[in-house]
């Protein structure tokens, strides 16, 4: 008897977006929406690997990337700690943090929880061996 194909384990992907100023955030389609759309397209391209977009929004409009005092980022960290996230997807690495120290702290949290990290425009994925190498060089 033929065995039914197995489905990949779902990879729950959280999309984090940030813009440092609140300029133009009141527009119908703004940079946070554009960042999210690019991340959603990337996640959909990985659907055969089980990747799915989490509906929760982790957006920080009008917040600097120079520190971690951002409500969207804190919600994301809380959801990671609660085991609700398997992968964090950003448009660019600097959307997550502009501070190397804070970036290293976040990556440490991701590593401890087994969370992947992907930058869609920089072809960076910490779940691959090449992505881990690049991350180790950066840090």
Secondary structure, 3 states (H helix, E strand, C coil): CCCCCCCCCCEEEEEEEEECCCCCCCCCCCHHHHHHHHHHHHHHHCHHHCEEECCCCEEEECCCCCCCCCHHHHHHHHHHHCCCCCEEEECCHHHHCCCHHHHHHHHHHHHHHCCEEEECCCCEECCCHHHHHHHHHHC
